[in-house]
Amino acid sequence: MLIPELHRSFLEQILAKFKQDNRLLGIAIGGSYISGEMDEYSDLDLVIVVENSYYEQVLKERQQIASNLGSLVAAFTVGFIVSFEMVQKCRN
């Protein structure tokens, strides 16, 4: 799938930063990226998978983490949590 250059470069930037944080186990992308409807006006719907033992810490720091990624980011908490165990079960 082709994604706009701005989105691609931003994803590369945040992936590089997230790889440096051992509390973060993975990242998932959804929304228009998955549906194939992404254009230059689309947002990036990202879900960050956090090691359970660091969840509360990362939750408290989420605004700071997001602000370190650049001016295009807003951080908020959704009404559900995906634990690492659930992600692992989906892989098997």
Rosetta blueprint (number, residue, H / E / L):
1 M L
2 L L
3 I L
4 P L
5 E H
6 L H
7 H H
8 R H
9 S H
10 F H
11 L H
12 E H
13 Q H
14 I H
15 L H
16 A H
17 K H
18 F H
19 K H
20 Q L
21 D L
22 N L
23 R L
24 L E
25 L E
26 G E
27 I E
28 A E
29 I E
30 G E
31 G L
32 S H
33 Y H
34 I H
35 S H
36 G L
37 E L
38 M L
39 D L
40 E L
41 Y L
42 S L
43 D L
44 L L
45 D E
46 L E
47 V E
48 I E
49 V E
50 V E
51 E L
52 N H
53 S H
54 Y H
55 Y H
56 E H
57 Q H
58 V H
59 L H
60 K H
61 E H
62 R H
63 Q H
64 Q H
65 I H
66 A H
67 S H
68 N L
69 L L
70 G L
71 S L
72 L L
73 V L
74 A L
75 A L
76 F L
77 T L
78 V L
79 G L
80 F L
81 I L
82 V L
83 S L
84 F H
85 E H
86 M H
87 V H
88 Q H
89 K H
90 C H
91 R H
92 N L
